[in-house]
Amino acid sequence: MDLALSIMMLAIVGLVAGAWFAFRRGQRRQAWLMLILAVVMAVNVGIWTIPTQSGATLKGAAPT
């Protein structure tokens, strides 16, 4: 699980960087799609790692 979340975070950084380059080249639609995907992935990582009020996370509850 740690490896998957780490790869997702690296992908988020790559997507944001790629979107920045796409904006500079004038490919606005592709850049916006990359940013939307980065946000969706960031929310997904957040869902798995942010603790609830009881302190539990989905990552901690996932079977190994």
Sequence and secondary structure as in RCSB ss.txt:
>XXXX:A:sequence
MDLALSIMMLAIVGLVAGAWFAFRRGQRRQAWLMLILAVVMAVNVGIWTIPTQSGATLKGAAPT
>XXXX:A:secstr
 HHHHHHHHHHHHHHHHHHHHHHHHT HHHHHHHHHHHHHHHHHHHHHHS  TTS  HHHHS  
